[in-house]
Amino acid sequence: MDERLPQYLHRPVQILWFGSDEFLLATSTVFVAAIVGGVIGWALIGALLLFIPWKRSKPRGFLAHFAWRWGLVSFNHYPGPTQTRFCE
């Protein structure tokens, strides 16, 4: 079975013109906005249109580190976000 490799392995995965995390956020926001509808649905779409350019102005990996800082995810072999002293 043949597998395709991307031309540049250091680049992030891209779906359409979105990065993989942006695509997940965009599709889930559109689905929730369609279900909720009304003014709240349009507010979600507007927030998404403001969030994506803001996110693109940040360095790569910003969302994962932001979620780590708020304690939503944990990285393997890394201390927690509230750790201030390290002993090697």
Secondary structure, DSSP 8 states (H G I E B T S, - for coil): ------S-TTS--EETTEEHHHHHHHHHHHHHHHHH-HHHHHHHHHHHHHHHHHHHTS-TTHHHHHHHHTTS---TT---TT------
